[in-house]
Amino acid sequence: MRTDEERLIDILEAISRIEAHTQSGRDDFDANELVQVWVVHHLQIIGEAASRLSDGCRQQASEIPWSKIIGMRNILVHTYFSIDKDIVWAVVESFLSELRESVRNLLDQKAPKEP
């Protein structure tokens, strides 16, 4: 069984992978189906990891909209052929950097403290 820390790292890695392939902007995202699939896949990973965090871990970072992240994962998985690229891009552009910082802070809180 994976720990909360491992799942938080999964979230950070998925964010990094999305950002690595979306740096060139919206036009390239719209023109490149492989990038679109890459982004959607990694958003699904973020949602899956979030859904498997313990309740206690999610409560430690209640400012993160966990239910929305998990809900987006469910939409991406179950309504794949009607995904709205505008919404996906809005998440990439407006939410991922904030999520990264919040997850990093949460990981820092979970790190063992030196005596």
C-alpha positions in Angstrom: 0.0 0.0 0.0 1.3 3.4 -0.9 1.7 6.0 1.7 0.2 9.5 1.7 3.7 10.9 1.1 4.2 8.7 -2.0 0.8 9.8 -3.3 1.7 13.4 -2.8 4.9 12.9 -4.7 2.8 11.2 -7.5 0.8 14.5 -7.6 4.0 16.6 -7.8 5.5 14.4 -10.5 2.3 14.5 -12.6 2.2 18.3 -12.3 5.9 18.5 -13.5 5.1 16.3 -16.4 2.2 18.4 -17.5 4.2 21.6 -17.2 7.0 20.1 -19.2 4.8 19.6 -22.2 2.6 22.7 -22.0 5.3 25.4 -21.7 4.8 26.4 -25.3 1.3 27.5 -24.7 -2.3 27.0 -25.6 -1.9 27.0 -29.4 0.5 24.1 -29.3 -1.8 22.3 -26.8 -4.7 22.7 -29.2 -2.7 21.6 -32.2 -1.1 18.5 -30.6 -3.4 15.6 -29.7 -0.5 13.8 -28.1 0.0 16.6 -25.7 -3.7 16.7 -25.0 -3.8 13.0 -24.1 -0.6 13.4 -22.0 -2.2 16.3 -20.0 -5.5 14.4 -19.5 -3.6 11.3 -18.4 -1.6 13.1 -15.8 -4.7 15.0 -14.5 -6.2 11.6 -14.0 -3.2 10.5 -12.0 -3.5 13.6 -9.9 -7.1 12.8 -9.2 -6.5 9.2 -8.5 -3.7 10.0 -6.1 -5.9 12.6 -4.4 -8.7 10.1 -4.0 -6.5 7.6 -2.3 -5.0 10.0 0.3 -6.2 9.4 3.8 -8.9 11.7 5.2 -6.5 13.0 7.7 -4.0 14.0 5.0 -6.7 15.8 3.0 -7.9 17.6 6.2 -4.4 18.8 6.8 -4.6 20.8 3.6 -8.3 21.7 3.6 -7.5 24.7 1.4 -7.0 22.3 -1.5 -10.2 21.5 -3.3 -9.8 17.7 -3.1 -13.4 16.9 -4.0 -13.1 19.0 -7.2 -9.8 17.3 -8.1 -11.3 13.9 -7.6 -14.4 15.0 -9.5 -12.4 16.1 -12.4 -10.6 12.8 -12.5 -14.0 11.0 -12.6 -15.2 13.2 -15.5 -11.9 12.7 -17.4 -12.2 8.9 -17.0 -15.9 8.4 -17.6 -16.7 11.0 -20.2 -13.5 10.9 -22.2 -15.0 11.7 -25.6 -16.7 14.9 -24.4 -13.8 16.5 -22.6 -13.8 20.2 -22.8 -10.3 21.4 -23.8 -11.0 24.9 -22.5 -11.5 23.5 -19.0 -8.5 21.3 -19.2 -6.3 24.2 -20.3 -7.8 26.5 -17.6 -6.7 23.9 -15.0 -3.2 23.8 -16.5 -2.9 27.5 -16.7 -4.6 28.6 -13.5 -4.5 25.8 -10.9 -1.5 23.5 -11.1 1.1 25.9 -9.8 -1.0 26.7 -6.8 -1.7 23.0 -6.2 2.1 22.2 -6.5 2.9 24.8 -3.7 0.1 23.5 -1.5 1.2 19.8 -1.9 4.9 20.8 -1.3 3.8 22.5 1.9 1.8 19.5 3.0 4.8 17.2 2.3 7.0 19.6 4.4 4.5 19.2 7.3 4.7 15.4 7.0 8.5 15.3 6.9 10.1 14.0 10.0 11.6 16.8 12.1 15.2 16.7 13.2 15.5 16.5 17.0 
